């Protein structure tokens, strides 16, 4: 049996499981990514050092979810782009339609420029997003501290991922009971 320090990261396994759950249930899987030099995404869609990507079968071509990277091709404003995201830069995966998913802490040292390919050994999920959870019923959930970042669950309208060809939803009142992940710095 492998030594605990030699065990591989659980993050890619959890991401693949949640991706499969989304697709099996007809939901759209999104990943939130903390962008640095190791992440290959269209920089013009990065906001506050982060990007949200639609990784559904319909939005991607040649999707590969392996233990080190998420890789695929997708169209951004009609132009095909190759995307490569190291697993340790994925900070959340969730379903667009209901906000259910999981958030992950940023890998130790990743914020300080850890060497490329250095994986987080055993990430602990920081927040499980589920509209049926008691936390989703609270009018103003308290932020949760994750390393250098606060994460809080809020109810608001849908998140539009970068490169989505769908027009943004018109502004209106927040959708009651529909959780989304909001990062508070």
GROMACS elastic network, one bead per residue, 0.5 to 0.9 nm:
[ bonds ]
;  ai    aj funct       b0    kb
    2     5     6  0.82429   500
    2     6     6  0.62635   500
    2     7     6  0.63324   500
    3     6     6  0.52264   500
    3     7     6  0.64086   500
    4     7     6  0.51082   500
    4     8     6  0.86220   500
    4   121     6  0.89901   500
    5     8     6  0.83697   500
    5   121     6  0.75488   500
    6   121     6  0.82254   500
    7    10     6  0.87651   500
    7   121     6  0.69248   500
    7   122     6  0.81264   500
    8    11     6  0.89159   500
    8    67     6  0.84540   500
    8   119     6  0.83646   500
    8   120     6  0.84184   500
    8   121     6  0.58491   500
    8   122     6  0.74455   500
    9    12     6  0.68905   500
    9    13     6  0.79444   500
    9    67     6  0.79648   500
    9   119     6  0.68969   500
    9   120     6  0.59183   500
    9   123     6  0.68810   500
   10    13     6  0.53530   500
   10    14     6  0.62225   500
   10    15     6  0.86777   500
   10    67     6  0.89641   500
   10   120     6  0.85520   500
   10   121     6  0.72010   500
   10   122     6  0.56339   500
   10   123     6  0.64161   500
   10   124     6  0.84927   500
   11    14     6  0.52226   500
   11    15     6  0.61229   500
   11    16     6  0.86484   500
   11    67     6  0.82460   500
   11    87     6  0.71176   500
   11    88     6  0.76647   500
   11    90     6  0.86250   500
   11   104     6  0.78777   500
   11   120     6  0.79086   500
   11   121     6  0.83568   500
   11   122     6  0.72584   500
   11   123     6  0.60964   500
   11   124     6  0.83984   500
   11   125     6  0.87022   500
   12    15     6  0.50323   500
   12    16     6  0.60978   500
   12    17     6  0.85103   500
   12    65     6  0.75045   500
   12    66     6  0.68804   500
   12    67     6  0.52748   500
   12    68     6  0.75073   500
   12    69     6  0.83317   500
   12    70     6  0.89153   500
   12    87     6  0.63403   500
   12    88     6  0.86526   500
   13    16     6  0.51830   500
   13    17     6  0.61130   500
   13    18     6  0.86447   500
   13    66     6  0.87152   500
   13    67     6  0.75501   500
   14    17     6  0.50172   500
   14    18     6  0.61325   500
   14    19     6  0.84569   500
   14   102     6  0.85626   500
   15    18     6  0.52308   500
   15    19     6  0.60218   500
   15    20     6  0.85646   500
   15    31     6  0.88937   500
   15    65     6  0.83186   500
   15    87     6  0.88213   500
   15    90     6  0.88676   500
   15    92     6  0.84789   500
   15    93     6  0.66140   500
   15   102     6  0.84290   500
   16    20     6  0.61031   500
   16    21     6  0.85430   500
   16    65     6  0.67487   500
   16    66     6  0.84799   500
   17    20     6  0.51456   500
   17    21     6  0.61459   500
   17    22     6  0.86688   500
   18    22     6  0.61135   500
   18    23     6  0.86284   500
   18    29     6  0.79813   500
   18    93     6  0.72174   500
   18    94     6  0.75244   500
   18    95     6  0.86750   500
   18   101     6  0.69478   500
   18   102     6  0.81680   500
   19    22     6  0.51910   500
   19    23     6  0.63147   500
   19    24     6  0.85984   500
   19    28     6  0.85946   500
   19    29     6  0.59307   500
   19    30     6  0.85758   500
   19    55     6  0.83885   500
   19    56     6  0.82709   500
   19    93     6  0.77874   500
   19    94     6  0.82474   500
   19    95     6  0.86084   500
   20    23     6  0.51871   500
   20    24     6  0.59528   500
   20    25     6  0.85097   500
   20    29     6  0.88358   500
   21    24     6  0.51548   500
   21    25     6  0.62055   500
   21    26     6  0.86875   500
   21    27     6  0.82348   500
   21    29     6  0.89577   500
   22    25     6  0.52911   500
   22    26     6  0.62070   500
   22    28     6  0.61558   500
   22    29     6  0.58232   500
   22    56     6  0.87596   500
   22    94     6  0.80848   500
   22    95     6  0.62631   500
   23    26     6  0.51069   500
   23    27     6  0.56376   500
   23    28     6  0.68555   500
   23    29     6  0.73856   500
   23    56     6  0.75352   500
   23    57     6  0.82276   500
   24    27     6  0.76113   500
   25    28     6  0.89837   500
   27    56     6  0.84986   500
   27    95     6  0.58510   500
   27    96     6  0.69524   500
   27    97     6  0.63975   500
   27    98     6  0.83724   500
   28    54     6  0.71961   500
   28    55     6  0.76178   500
   28    56     6  0.56720   500
   28    57     6  0.87140   500
   28    94     6  0.81519   500
   28    95     6  0.53121   500
   28    96     6  0.54417   500
   28    97     6  0.68808   500
   29    53     6  0.85581   500
   29    54     6  0.61563   500
   29    55     6  0.57492   500
   29    56     6  0.56193   500
   29    93     6  0.67822   500
   29    94     6  0.57014   500
   29    96     6  0.63751   500
   29    97     6  0.89872   500
   29   101     6  0.88564   500
   30    52     6  0.65678   500
   30    53     6  0.54481   500
   30    55     6  0.57515   500
   30    56     6  0.75046   500
   30    92     6  0.81488   500
   30    93     6  0.56115   500
   30    94     6  0.54741   500
   30    95     6  0.61269   500
   30    96     6  0.64387   500
   30   161     6  0.76002   500
   31    51     6  0.82690   500
   31    52     6  0.56070   500
   31    53     6  0.53122   500
   31    54     6  0.66609   500
   31    55     6  0.70798   500
   31    90     6  0.67096   500
   31    91     6  0.75019   500
   31    92     6  0.55702   500
   31    94     6  0.65868   500
   31    95     6  0.89159   500
   31   161     6  0.89416   500
   32    50     6  0.69677   500
   32    51     6  0.58211   500
   32    53     6  0.64764   500
   32    89     6  0.86632   500
   32    90     6  0.59868   500
   32    91     6  0.55801   500
   32    92     6  0.50494   500
   32    93     6  0.63826   500
   32    94     6  0.85015   500
   32   103     6  0.87013   500
   32   161     6  0.89812   500
   33    39     6  0.85433   500
   33    49     6  0.85194   500
   33    50     6  0.54913   500
   33    51     6  0.53389   500
   33    52     6  0.62301   500
   33    53     6  0.78067   500
   33    85     6  0.77346   500
   33    89     6  0.56372   500
   33    91     6  0.55297   500
   33    92     6  0.72045   500
   34    39     6  0.83308   500
   34    49     6  0.60402   500
   34    51     6  0.68288   500
   34    89     6  0.53459   500
   34    90     6  0.64552   500
   34    91     6  0.65199   500
   34   106     6  0.79901   500
   35    38     6  0.76708   500
   35    39     6  0.57260   500
   35    40     6  0.83869   500
   35    41     6  0.82271   500
   35    43     6  0.88409   500
   35    46     6  0.75313   500
   35    49     6  0.53493   500
   35    50     6  0.53327   500
   35    51     6  0.70176   500
   35    85     6  0.86195   500
   35    89     6  0.69776   500
   35    90     6  0.89645   500
   36    39     6  0.56246   500
   36    40     6  0.86191   500
   36    49     6  0.75048   500
   36    50     6  0.88465   500
   36    89     6  0.82276   500
   36   110     6  0.89532   500
   36   111     6  0.86325   500
   36   113     6  0.83329   500
   37    40     6  0.75692   500
   37   113     6  0.89236   500
   37   116     6  0.89557   500
   38    84     6  0.84316   500
   38    85     6  0.74545   500
   38    86     6  0.70884   500
   38    89     6  0.86318   500
   38   116     6  0.64048   500
   38   117     6  0.85637   500
   39    83     6  0.80253   500
   39    84     6  0.60421   500
   39    86     6  0.65528   500
   39    89     6  0.76730   500
   40    43     6  0.83409   500
   40    82     6  0.75798   500
   40    83     6  0.53830   500
   40    85     6  0.62614   500
   40    86     6  0.89629   500
   41    44     6  0.87239   500
   41    45     6  0.81162   500
   41    46     6  0.81398   500
   41    51     6  0.83803   500
   41    81     6  0.79435   500
   41    82     6  0.74722   500
   41    83     6  0.52950   500
   41    84     6  0.68411   500
   41    85     6  0.77997   500
   42    45     6  0.59067   500
   42    46     6  0.72723   500
   42    76     6  0.80562   500
   42    81     6  0.76208   500
   42    82     6  0.88676   500
   42    83     6  0.80530   500
   42   162     6  0.88407   500
   42   163     6  0.89806   500
   43    46     6  0.52058   500
   43    47     6  0.86452   500
   43    51     6  0.88719   500
   44    47     6  0.81973   500
   45    50     6  0.87260   500
   45    51     6  0.67136   500
   45    52     6  0.88446   500
   45    76     6  0.89725   500
   45   161     6  0.89631   500
   45   162     6  0.57066   500
   45   163     6  0.76387   500
   46    49     6  0.59458   500
   46    50     6  0.54496   500
   46    52     6  0.83581   500
   46   162     6  0.79711   500
   47    50     6  0.53960   500
   47    51     6  0.63257   500
   48    51     6  0.83185   500
   51   161     6  0.75353   500
   51   162     6  0.67943   500
   52   159     6  0.84442   500
   52   160     6  0.78978   500
   52   162     6  0.60023   500
   53   160     6  0.89033   500
   53   161     6  0.52757   500
   53   162     6  0.59343   500
   53   163     6  0.76607   500
   53   164     6  0.85216   500
   54    59     6  0.64052   500
   54    60     6  0.78646   500
   54    96     6  0.87097   500
   54   160     6  0.88684   500
   54   161     6  0.60470   500
   54   162     6  0.77004   500
   54   163     6  0.81527   500
   54   164     6  0.75500   500
   55    58     6  0.81805   500
   55    59     6  0.62312   500
   55    60     6  0.60533   500
   55    63     6  0.77277   500
   55    72     6  0.83142   500
   55    74     6  0.87886   500
   56    59     6  0.52932   500
   56    60     6  0.62577   500
   56    63     6  0.87674   500
   57    60     6  0.55015   500
   57    61     6  0.72657   500
   57    62     6  0.89526   500
   57    63     6  0.76924   500
   58    61     6  0.79436   500
   59    73     6  0.87006   500
   59    74     6  0.62786   500
   59    75     6  0.76831   500
   59   164     6  0.81424   500
   60    63     6  0.61970   500
   60    72     6  0.61332   500
   60    73     6  0.56382   500
   60    75     6  0.78581   500
   61    72     6  0.57496   500
   61    73     6  0.50195   500
   61    74     6  0.62635   500
   62    71     6  0.77185   500
   62    72     6  0.52529   500
   62    73     6  0.64454   500
   63    70     6  0.73748   500
   63    71     6  0.57904   500
   63    73     6  0.72070   500
   64    69     6  0.77466   500
   64    70     6  0.57017   500
   64    71     6  0.51372   500
   64    72     6  0.62723   500
   65    68     6  0.81439   500
   65    69     6  0.63392   500
   65    71     6  0.67057   500
   65    72     6  0.88408   500
   65    87     6  0.88182   500
   66    69     6  0.55887   500
   66    70     6  0.64152   500
   66    71     6  0.84201   500
   66    87     6  0.84109   500
   67    70     6  0.83007   500
   67    86     6  0.88526   500
   67    87     6  0.70355   500
   68    85     6  0.85593   500
   68    86     6  0.57897   500
   68    87     6  0.54735   500
   68    88     6  0.79258   500
   68   117     6  0.71916   500
   68   119     6  0.76076   500
   69    84     6  0.65823   500
   69    85     6  0.54152   500
   69    87     6  0.50505   500
   69    88     6  0.83864   500
   70    83     6  0.78784   500
   70    84     6  0.58118   500
   70    85     6  0.50992   500
   70    86     6  0.63598   500
   70    87     6  0.65577   500
   71    82     6  0.75374   500
   71    83     6  0.55321   500
   71    85     6  0.63977   500
   71    86     6  0.86137   500
   72    81     6  0.84884   500
   72    82     6  0.59801   500
   72    83     6  0.53353   500
   72    84     6  0.68109   500
   73    80     6  0.65182   500
   73    81     6  0.54717   500
   73    83     6  0.57805   500
   73    84     6  0.87852   500
   74    79     6  0.80169   500
   74    80     6  0.54469   500
   74    81     6  0.54942   500
   74    82     6  0.66338   500
   74    83     6  0.73584   500
   74   163     6  0.78283   500
   75    78     6  0.53221   500
   75    79     6  0.50355   500
   75    81     6  0.59997   500
   75    82     6  0.88324   500
   75   163     6  0.63358   500
   75   164     6  0.81379   500
   75   165     6  0.85135   500
   76    79     6  0.52646   500
   76    80     6  0.64284   500
   76    81     6  0.69392   500
   76   162     6  0.73787   500
   76   164     6  0.70543   500
   76   165     6  0.78272   500
   77    80     6  0.85232   500
   77   163     6  0.61116   500
   77   164     6  0.79076   500
   77   165     6  0.70820   500
   78   163     6  0.84585   500
   78   165     6  0.82074   500
   85    88     6  0.83408   500
   85    89     6  0.67553   500
   85    90     6  0.74621   500
   86    89     6  0.55664   500
   86    90     6  0.72672   500
   86   116     6  0.84313   500
   86   117     6  0.72412   500
   86   119     6  0.85261   500
   87    90     6  0.54972   500
   87    91     6  0.88488   500
   87   117     6  0.89333   500
   87   119     6  0.74972   500
   87   120     6  0.86811   500
   88    91     6  0.78130   500
   88   104     6  0.89913   500
   88   105     6  0.89335   500
   88   106     6  0.68323   500
   88   107     6  0.58116   500
   88   110     6  0.78459   500
   88   117     6  0.83475   500
   88   118     6  0.78239   500
   88   119     6  0.57039   500
   88   120     6  0.61034   500
   89   106     6  0.66368   500
   89   107     6  0.74179   500
   89   110     6  0.78534   500
   90    93     6  0.76655   500
   90   103     6  0.85192   500
   90   104     6  0.72888   500
   90   105     6  0.87696   500
   90   106     6  0.77250   500
   91   102     6  0.84810   500
   91   103     6  0.55695   500
   91   105     6  0.62663   500
   91   106     6  0.63054   500
   92   101     6  0.73056   500
   92   102     6  0.55364   500
   92   104     6  0.57126   500
   92   105     6  0.86833   500
   92   181     6  0.84191   500
   93   100     6  0.85032   500
   93   101     6  0.54923   500
   93   102     6  0.55798   500
   93   103     6  0.65311   500
   93   104     6  0.86331   500
   94    97     6  0.89288   500
   94    98     6  0.82903   500
   94    99     6  0.56807   500
   94   100     6  0.53209   500
   94   102     6  0.62588   500
   94   103     6  0.82390   500
   94   129     6  0.77146   500
   94   180     6  0.87208   500
   94   181     6  0.87372   500
   95    98     6  0.58596   500
   95    99     6  0.51009   500
   95   100     6  0.54956   500
   95   101     6  0.62720   500
   96    99     6  0.55972   500
   96   100     6  0.80206   500
   96   158     6  0.69868   500
   96   159     6  0.71659   500
   96   160     6  0.86867   500
   96   180     6  0.85023   500
   97   100     6  0.83043   500
   97   158     6  0.76390   500
   97   178     6  0.84655   500
   98   101     6  0.89265   500
   98   129     6  0.89711   500
   98   130     6  0.77547   500
   98   131     6  0.71355   500
   98   158     6  0.89454   500
   98   178     6  0.60660   500
   98   179     6  0.68557   500
   98   180     6  0.80525   500
   99   129     6  0.62302   500
   99   130     6  0.66810   500
   99   131     6  0.72762   500
   99   158     6  0.87147   500
   99   178     6  0.66916   500
   99   179     6  0.52334   500
   99   180     6  0.51624   500
   99   181     6  0.74760   500
  100   128     6  0.71744   500
  100   131     6  0.69023   500
  100   179     6  0.76329   500
  100   180     6  0.81665   500
  101   127     6  0.82863   500
  101   128     6  0.58454   500
  101   129     6  0.50528   500
  101   130     6  0.70030   500
  102   125     6  0.63567   500
  102   126     6  0.73538   500
  102   127     6  0.57780   500
  102   129     6  0.59863   500
  103   124     6  0.89603   500
  103   125     6  0.57990   500
  103   126     6  0.55421   500
  103   127     6  0.52725   500
  103   128     6  0.66640   500
  103   129     6  0.79301   500
  103   151     6  0.87406   500
  103   181     6  0.82914   500
  104   107     6  0.85869   500
  104   123     6  0.66461   500
  104   124     6  0.66509   500
  104   125     6  0.50161   500
  104   126     6  0.55608   500
  104   127     6  0.75028   500
  104   146     6  0.85066   500
  105   108     6  0.83402   500
  105   123     6  0.68084   500
  105   124     6  0.72316   500
  105   125     6  0.71559   500
  105   126     6  0.65225   500
  105   146     6  0.59885   500
  105   147     6  0.68823   500
  105   149     6  0.87205   500
  106   109     6  0.83265   500
  106   110     6  0.65256   500
  106   111     6  0.72787   500
  106   120     6  0.83089   500
  106   123     6  0.86091   500
  106   146     6  0.81549   500
  106   147     6  0.74842   500
  106   148     6  0.88791   500
  107   110     6  0.51706   500
  107   111     6  0.76215   500
  107   114     6  0.87797   500
  107   118     6  0.86861   500
  107   119     6  0.71414   500
  107   120     6  0.51054   500
  107   121     6  0.85289   500
  107   123     6  0.77190   500
  108   111     6  0.73048   500
  108   112     6  0.83302   500
  108   114     6  0.81161   500
  108   120     6  0.69772   500
  108   147     6  0.85621   500
  109   112     6  0.50096   500
  109   113     6  0.63901   500
  109   114     6  0.51135   500
  109   115     6  0.86958   500
  110   113     6  0.52850   500
  110   115     6  0.79985   500
  110   118     6  0.84130   500
  110   120     6  0.89604   500
  111   114     6  0.72639   500
  111   148     6  0.88738   500
  113   116     6  0.83738   500
  114   117     6  0.85601   500
  114   118     6  0.68257   500
  115   118     6  0.58391   500
  116   119     6  0.85512   500
  120   123     6  0.63081   500
  123   126     6  0.87463   500
  125   128     6  0.70701   500
  126   144     6  0.80877   500
  126   145     6  0.88076   500
  126   146     6  0.70136   500
  126   151     6  0.85750   500
  127   144     6  0.82312   500
  127   151     6  0.81448   500
  127   152     6  0.86045   500
  127   153     6  0.85374   500
  128   133     6  0.87784   500
  129   132     6  0.88794   500
  129   133     6  0.77920   500
  129   135     6  0.89273   500
  129   136     6  0.80346   500
  129   153     6  0.75301   500
  129   179     6  0.70744   500
  129   180     6  0.76791   500
  129   181     6  0.77264   500
  130   133     6  0.53820   500
  130   134     6  0.88383   500
  130   135     6  0.85006   500
  130   136     6  0.69237   500
  130   178     6  0.88978   500
  130   179     6  0.72193   500
  131   134     6  0.81427   500
  131   135     6  0.81466   500
  131   136     6  0.52053   500
  131   137     6  0.75152   500
  131   177     6  0.62014   500
  131   178     6  0.62585   500
  131   179     6  0.59153   500
  132   135     6  0.83287   500
  132   136     6  0.65665   500
  132   137     6  0.75990   500
  132   177     6  0.85305   500
  133   136     6  0.54442   500
  133   137     6  0.70527   500
  134   137     6  0.53423   500
  134   138     6  0.70393   500
  135   138     6  0.54937   500
  135   139     6  0.88880   500
  135   141     6  0.65148   500
  135   142     6  0.88890   500
  135   153     6  0.79287   500
  136   139     6  0.79636   500
  136   140     6  0.89525   500
  136   141     6  0.74889   500
  136   153     6  0.71557   500
  136   154     6  0.77365   500
  136   155     6  0.79699   500
  136   177     6  0.67612   500
  136   178     6  0.81246   500
  136   179     6  0.66290   500
  137   140     6  0.88062   500
  137   141     6  0.85196   500
  137   177     6  0.69863   500
  138   141     6  0.56585   500
  138   142     6  0.89799   500
  139   154     6  0.85166   500
  139   155     6  0.86878   500
  140   153     6  0.84123   500
  140   154     6  0.72369   500
  140   155     6  0.89461   500
  141   152     6  0.66330   500
  141   153     6  0.61896   500
  141   154     6  0.68907   500
  142   151     6  0.88712   500
  142   152     6  0.64057   500
  142   153     6  0.79274   500
  143   150     6  0.58647   500
  143   151     6  0.54430   500
  143   153     6  0.74002   500
  143   183     6  0.89964   500
  143   184     6  0.79350   500
  144   149     6  0.84684   500
  144   150     6  0.54397   500
  144   151     6  0.51391   500
  144   152     6  0.59045   500
  144   153     6  0.88346   500
  145   148     6  0.73083   500
  145   149     6  0.60235   500
  145   151     6  0.63105   500
  145   152     6  0.86536   500
  146   149     6  0.52184   500
  146   150     6  0.57219   500
  146   151     6  0.68411   500
  147   150     6  0.78347   500
  148   185     6  0.77844   500
  149   183     6  0.71440   500
  149   184     6  0.65636   500
  149   185     6  0.53714   500
  150   182     6  0.88535   500
  150   183     6  0.61087   500
  150   184     6  0.50112   500
  150   185     6  0.58441   500
  151   181     6  0.72961   500
  151   182     6  0.61959   500
  151   184     6  0.57877   500
  151   185     6  0.82303   500
  152   180     6  0.88198   500
  152   181     6  0.65653   500
  152   182     6  0.57417   500
  152   183     6  0.64686   500
  152   184     6  0.71342   500
  153   179     6  0.62546   500
  153   180     6  0.61071   500
  153   181     6  0.53854   500
  153   182     6  0.62814   500
  153   183     6  0.86994   500
  154   177     6  0.89093   500
  154   178     6  0.80734   500
  154   179     6  0.55218   500
  154   180     6  0.57301   500
  154   181     6  0.66467   500
  154   182     6  0.66957   500
  155   174     6  0.65783   500
  155   175     6  0.66444   500
  155   176     6  0.63857   500
  155   177     6  0.60755   500
  155   178     6  0.51704   500
  155   180     6  0.59536   500
  155   181     6  0.86163   500
  156   159     6  0.86113   500
  156   173     6  0.80459   500
  156   175     6  0.56041   500
  156   176     6  0.74157   500
  156   177     6  0.84116   500
  156   178     6  0.64996   500
  156   179     6  0.67253   500
  156   180     6  0.66187   500
  157   169     6  0.80803   500
  157   171     6  0.81286   500
  157   172     6  0.80818   500
  157   173     6  0.79393   500
  157   174     6  0.54211   500
  157   175     6  0.56805   500
  157   176     6  0.89174   500
  157   178     6  0.75272   500
  157   179     6  0.86458   500
  157   180     6  0.80268   500
  158   168     6  0.87503   500
  158   169     6  0.76109   500
  158   175     6  0.84991   500
  158   178     6  0.84616   500
  158   180     6  0.76070   500
  159   168     6  0.87011   500
  159   180     6  0.76646   500
  160   163     6  0.86780   500
  160   164     6  0.68094   500
  160   166     6  0.82144   500
  160   167     6  0.85388   500
  160   168     6  0.65650   500
  160   169     6  0.84508   500
  161   164     6  0.57081   500
  162   165     6  0.89037   500
  163   166     6  0.88774   500
  164   167     6  0.78127   500
  164   168     6  0.89875   500
  166   169     6  0.86734   500
  167   170     6  0.88049   500
  168   171     6  0.86673   500
  169   172     6  0.85950   500
  171   174     6  0.86324   500
  172   175     6  0.85709   500
  173   176     6  0.85539   500
  174   177     6  0.88463   500
  174   178     6  0.83000   500
  175   178     6  0.57245   500
  175   179     6  0.86607   500
  176   179     6  0.83862   500
